[in-house]
Amino acid sequence: MSECVVKTPIRVMLVDDHEVVRQGLRRVLENEGGFKVVGEAKNGLEAVKQALSLLPDVIVMDLHMPQMDGIQATREIKKKLPDVAVLALTMYADDLLPEGVDAGIGGFMLKDGDSHQIAQAIQQIHQGINPVSPALNKKLLTEYYRLHKQNSLALTNRQKEILKLVCEGFAITAICHQLCISLSTQKREMREIYNKLGVNSRAHACSIAIKAGIIKIVHD
């Protein structure tokens, strides 16, 4: 006889300085099912205190709030609860998005978005997916490449030489021979390149370097 598997609801905490917004979100999640709103907070200070007490799975965080904004609140929460997922709910695409990513916010949705999409975003971020409203995608991608270009400026000349040869398709041994370096040196430099560019593969490193204009490939 097969056992009936009971799905545990996602524990959600709502943070917004407008009560009407919190009430609306609570109704949406209750109607959708599969969620349990375990707490509410009207500013960042309350959010930090309640998060440490309630231990939610997902925090739906407003960015603009009095006393402590959503960015700082997220930083404080993630220091103590690194596994909690934070979904930003904002009115518009503003300049806090890059700071939000840096603080540990894992997804961004607009407040005027479809209620079902917001509920779906909470499910996604709980599963490790990073949901972003379509209207915010362009800004985030632009910032993503700007930051990678900025980080790539920290590459040493040797690292740029290695990366250029990698992008041109040279094998590891050929790179070592051409630059007169050991295999261990090449591996160490590649790890540094990955860390600085925030990537974990040769293909991704080349894609970022070429799009950012750091590496120029000349085709015959």
Summary of the structure (lengths in Angstrom):
residues: 220
radius of gyration: 22.0
end to end distance: 67.3
largest distance: 67.3
contacts: 652
relative contact order: 0.09
helix: 54%
strand: 13%
